[in-house]
Structures are given as C-alpha cells and as structure tokens.
Amino acid sequence: MFHRYILAGVALIGLSQAALAECVVKDKVEFNPAKNDALTVKVLMEKQNRFCDFSYDHLEAVTIDHWEIVTKPLNGSFVFIPKKKFRYERAKGWVGQETIVFKVCSKLAAGEGCSTLTYDIKAE
C-alpha cells in the first residue's frame, strides 16, 4: 500500500515528503549517514503530477554538508534546494520508470558519513 506525506524520523536522520508534494512514497524512509548506509525509495508519480518535492527540514539538529548526484535522471531534472530540500521534475508527457541515485553527507554526534539514496520512480 502507498502512503501519502510520510514523515519517517529516526534517531539520527530521516526523510519527509513535503505537505504539498505531488508524489506517493511506498514504505518508511530511514537512513543514517554516520553508518554510511544505503536505501532504496520507491516513488509513484500519478499521471496528473510532474513534481516530487522532498524535504529534510524537520532534522533541525542535523547539518547536511554535501549532496552529490551519482546517477542523473534521464527523463527529467533533479535539483537540490539549499539547505535540506530537493525536487524531481519529470519531462512533460513522459511515463515510465526512472532511477536517480545521490549521496547525502552529514556530521552528527554519532559520527559523520554519507548515505546513498536510490529513488526508483514510476511515472504513470
């Protein structure tokens, strides 16, 4: 089942979908850069939507030091918005599947490191 507007906080860092986001995220989204972990996020874009807006704003104690795109989208654009947000916009009229991979790095009380986040996007 898909859940809209997920706010999945973990002790160290999590991801939330913005209140006005136009995507659906399947399952919980949790990661911890201090453990240098990896996570795959499944996203459904319904046919009337062109944007996915994601935010890390609820992580007040976390400093995100570095974002890096590892695999760029082929059918849209991916933009980081300082300091804790990003947006994916699919190309007009495009439907199909897309994978975007990026790293988010931070310094935490528990240590520092980078998480690799893979977004599997299915656009209907």
N, C-alpha and C positions, 0 to 999 in steps of 0.2 A: 504494500500500500504506500502511496506517496503522501507526504505531509507538507503542508504549506507553512512557510515562515518559521523554519526550525531555528531554535536558539539552543545550541548544544554546547554548554560550557563544561570545561574540565578544570581540574585544579590549576593547570598551568596555562592552557590556551585552547580556544575553540573557534568555531566559525558560526556566524549568524547570517541569515538571509535578511536583507533589509525589509522593512514593513511594506514597502511598495514594490518589492521585487516581482518580476514577471516570469518566474521560473518555479519549478517544483523540484525539491531535493528529496531523494529517497534515502531513508535511514539516517542515523545520527552521524554527525560530522565532528570528530575529535582528533586532535593531533597535539604533539608536544615537541617543539624544535630542540629542546635540551636533550631529547633522546634520539635525535636525528632519524625520526621515523618517516614512514610513507603512508599515504592514504589515497584511496580512490573514491571520488564523489560522483554519484550518478545524478544527472540533472535532466529533467524533461522540460522542453520548451514547447508549450502548446502553440497551435498554428497562428493565433492572433498576437503572439508575443515575439518581439525581436531582441529584447534585452534581458540579461541576467545581472542584477546588481547584488554584490555581496559586501558585507562589512565586518570588520573586526573591532568596531568602536566600543563594544561592551568590555573589552580587555584593557581596562584603564591602567593596570599595573605592568603591562607588557609593552616593551619597546620593540617595534619591528624595525630592524636595522637595514634590511636588504631584501628586495624582491628580485627574482630573476626568472624570466620566461625560458623554459627548457625546450618546449615544443610549441610553436606558434599555431594558432588556428588557421586552417586552410580556407574556411568558408565564412569568415567574419573577422572581427577585430577584438583585441583584448587589451584593456588599458588599466594601469594602476592609477589610483587617485589618492594622493597623499592624504593622510598617513596610513590609514588602515582600511582602504576600500579598493575594490576592483570591479570592472564592468566588462561583460562579454556582449557584443552585438553581432548577431548573425547577419549575413548578407541578405538583402531583400529578396524574398521569394525562395530562399534556399531551404530545403528539407533534407534530412539525413542524419548521419552520426558524425561527430567531431570529437577529437581528443585534444585537450590542452594540458600541458604539464608545466608547473612552475615551482620554485622554491621560495619559502618564506623563512627568513633567519631572524633570530631574536636573542636577547640576553635576558635571562631570568635568574631568580635567586637560586634555582636548582642547577644552573649552568647555562651554557649557550650552545647553539647549534642551528641546524636548518631542517625543516620538514619538506618533503617532496609531496606536492599535491597534484593529483591527476584528476581532471574533470572530464568525465565521459558524458558528452552532451548529445541528447537525442532530440532533434527538432522535427516536429510534426507539421 
